[in-house]
Amino acid sequence: MEKKGKIIAEALMQLHRNVKTVLQKLSERHGTFRLKEYRLLAGDPNTEVLHREHGFLLKLDPKKAYYSPRESTERQRVARQVKPGERVLVMFSGICPYPIAIAKRQPEVKIYAVELNPDAHRYAEENIRINGLQEKITALQGDVREICPRLGRFDRIIMPLAKDAWKYLDLAFSCCKSGGIVHFYS
């Protein structure tokens, strides 16, 4: 199977000249940081990528930070709901696809993004810079239980697919303004 994978990967790279690396997924996401394991089939061993989603850019290394392009439609759906002047908290924010999608669509917003994974946080800060959103998004690295209570209350809280996210619902409700909205995913 490994030899077939390499042949297919090399053919894919010849067919699509912009593809520099082909990885094989070896596992589903797991662990605290929601990472997957991969094996290099062909190409450059540097697995860092610049991805375009709905007009903005996201830099990441899938070996170091969780990201799912399949959730882009949901990110846009949520971004359309955000109203001018809202304070938004994104817990488990990863490389910041939710904050960036929201800030690009709604210019009058203040977003706080909290992520535990230091690699994902580093990419989040870079993605905020790449997209010119430093004035709208504040990325914080650490445990949401320690950071979020110090940030005040929010109109909207987003809880993307984190492991055991339901264990943080009490925190989300305590950080949400009366009449606010919590987007919870499981």
C-alpha positions as CSV (number, residue, x, y, z in Angstrom):
1,M,0.0,0.0,0.0
2,E,2.8,2.4,0.8
3,K,4.3,2.1,-2.7
4,K,0.9,2.7,-4.3
5,G,0.4,5.8,-2.1
6,K,3.7,7.2,-3.3
7,I,2.9,6.5,-6.9
8,I,-0.5,8.2,-6.6
9,A,1.1,11.2,-4.7
10,E,3.7,11.7,-7.3
11,A,1.1,11.6,-10.1
12,L,-1.1,14.1,-8.2
13,M,1.9,16.5,-7.9
14,Q,2.6,16.2,-11.7
15,L,-1.0,16.8,-12.5
16,H,-1.3,19.8,-10.1
17,R,2.0,21.7,-10.2
18,N,1.0,24.0,-7.3
19,V,1.0,20.9,-4.9
20,K,4.3,20.7,-3.2
21,T,3.6,18.1,-0.5
22,V,1.3,15.1,-0.3
23,L,0.5,13.6,3.1
24,Q,-1.4,10.5,4.2
25,K,-3.6,10.8,7.2
26,L,-2.8,8.1,9.7
27,S,-5.3,8.9,12.5
28,E,-8.4,10.9,13.4
29,R,-7.9,13.9,15.5
30,H,-6.9,13.1,19.1
31,G,-5.4,14.5,22.2
32,T,-5.8,17.9,23.9
33,F,-4.7,19.8,20.8
34,R,-7.0,17.8,18.4
35,L,-4.1,16.8,16.1
36,K,-4.0,14.1,13.4
37,E,-1.0,12.1,12.5
38,Y,0.3,12.1,9.0
39,R,3.0,10.5,6.8
40,L,4.8,12.2,4.0
41,L,4.1,10.4,0.7
42,A,5.8,12.7,-1.7
43,G,7.3,16.2,-2.0
44,D,8.7,18.8,0.4
45,P,8.8,17.6,4.0
46,N,7.9,21.2,5.1
47,T,4.2,20.7,5.9
48,E,3.4,24.4,6.5
49,V,0.7,25.6,4.1
50,L,-1.1,28.9,3.2
51,H,-4.8,28.2,2.7
52,R,-7.4,30.6,1.2
53,E,-10.9,30.5,2.7
54,H,-13.6,32.9,1.6
55,G,-11.2,35.7,0.6
56,F,-8.8,35.5,3.6
57,L,-5.6,33.6,4.2
58,L,-4.7,31.0,6.9
59,K,-1.2,29.8,7.5
60,L,-0.8,26.5,9.4
61,D,1.0,23.2,9.7
62,P,-1.6,20.4,10.0
63,K,0.9,18.4,12.0
64,K,1.0,21.2,14.7
65,A,-2.4,22.8,14.7
66,Y,-6.0,21.7,14.1
67,Y,-7.9,23.1,11.2
68,S,-10.8,21.8,9.2
69,P,-11.7,23.4,5.8
70,R,-15.0,21.5,6.0
71,E,-16.2,23.9,8.7
72,S,-15.8,27.0,6.4
73,T,-19.5,27.2,5.5
74,E,-20.5,27.1,9.2
75,R,-17.9,29.8,10.0
76,Q,-19.5,32.0,7.3
77,R,-23.0,31.3,8.6
78,V,-22.0,32.4,12.1
79,A,-20.1,35.5,10.8
80,R,-23.2,36.7,9.0
81,Q,-25.1,36.7,12.4
82,V,-22.6,39.0,14.2
83,K,-24.0,42.5,14.5
84,P,-22.0,45.8,14.7
85,G,-20.5,46.5,18.1
86,E,-20.7,42.9,19.4
87,R,-18.0,41.6,21.8
88,V,-17.2,38.1,20.7
89,L,-15.3,35.3,22.5
90,V,-13.9,32.3,20.6
91,M,-12.9,29.6,22.9
92,F,-10.5,26.9,21.6
93,S,-9.8,29.3,18.7
94,G,-7.0,27.3,17.0
95,I,-5.4,29.2,14.2
96,C,-8.2,31.8,14.3
97,P,-10.5,30.9,11.3
98,Y,-13.7,31.9,13.2
99,P,-12.3,35.3,14.5
100,I,-10.9,36.1,11.0
101,A,-14.1,35.1,9.2
102,I,-16.2,37.3,11.6
103,A,-13.8,40.3,11.5
104,K,-13.6,40.3,7.7
105,R,-17.4,40.2,7.4
106,Q,-18.3,42.6,10.3
107,P,-15.8,45.5,10.6
108,E,-17.3,46.9,13.8
109,V,-16.5,44.1,16.2
110,K,-14.1,43.2,19.0
111,I,-13.0,39.6,19.2
112,Y,-11.0,37.7,21.8
113,A,-9.6,34.3,20.7
114,V,-8.3,31.9,23.4
115,E,-6.2,28.8,22.5
116,L,-4.2,26.4,24.6
117,N,-1.9,25.0,21.9
118,P,1.2,27.3,21.6
119,D,1.8,26.3,17.9
120,A,-1.8,27.1,17.0
121,H,-1.6,30.4,18.9
122,R,1.6,31.3,17.0
123,Y,-0.2,30.7,13.7
124,A,-3.3,32.6,15.0
125,E,-1.2,35.7,15.6
126,E,0.5,35.4,12.2
127,N,-2.9,34.9,10.5
128,I,-4.3,38.0,12.3
129,R,-1.3,40.0,10.9
130,I,-1.5,38.5,7.4
131,N,-5.2,39.6,7.2
132,G,-4.6,43.0,8.8
133,L,-7.0,42.5,11.7
134,Q,-4.8,43.4,14.7
135,E,-7.2,46.1,15.8
136,K,-10.2,43.8,15.8
137,I,-8.8,40.5,17.2
138,T,-6.9,39.8,20.4
139,A,-5.4,36.3,20.5
140,L,-4.5,34.9,23.9
141,Q,-2.6,31.7,24.6
142,G,-3.6,29.6,27.6
143,D,-6.4,27.8,29.4
144,V,-9.8,29.2,28.8
145,R,-10.8,28.5,32.4
146,E,-8.0,30.9,33.5
147,I,-8.2,33.6,30.8
148,C,-11.9,34.0,29.9
149,P,-13.2,35.1,33.4
150,R,-10.8,38.0,33.3
151,L,-12.1,39.3,29.9
152,G,-15.5,40.4,31.0
153,R,-18.8,39.5,29.4
154,F,-19.6,38.9,25.7
155,D,-22.5,39.2,23.4
156,R,-21.5,36.0,21.5
157,I,-19.4,33.1,22.5
158,I,-18.2,30.5,20.0
159,M,-17.1,27.0,21.1
160,P,-15.7,25.2,18.0
161,L,-15.2,21.4,18.1
162,A,-13.0,21.0,21.1
163,K,-12.5,17.7,23.0
164,D,-15.0,17.6,25.9
165,A,-16.3,21.1,25.0
166,W,-19.5,20.4,27.1
167,K,-17.3,20.6,30.2
168,Y,-16.8,24.3,29.5
169,L,-20.4,25.3,29.0
170,D,-20.6,26.6,32.6
171,L,-17.7,28.9,31.8
172,A,-19.3,30.0,28.5
173,F,-22.6,30.9,30.3
174,S,-20.8,32.8,33.0
175,C,-19.0,34.9,30.4
176,C,-22.1,35.5,28.3
177,K,-24.1,38.7,28.7
178,S,-27.8,38.4,29.5
179,G,-29.5,37.7,26.1
180,G,-26.2,36.7,24.5
181,I,-25.6,33.8,22.2
182,V,-23.5,30.7,22.7
183,H,-22.6,28.6,19.6
184,F,-21.8,25.1,20.9
185,Y,-20.5,22.3,18.8
186,S,-20.0,18.7,19.8
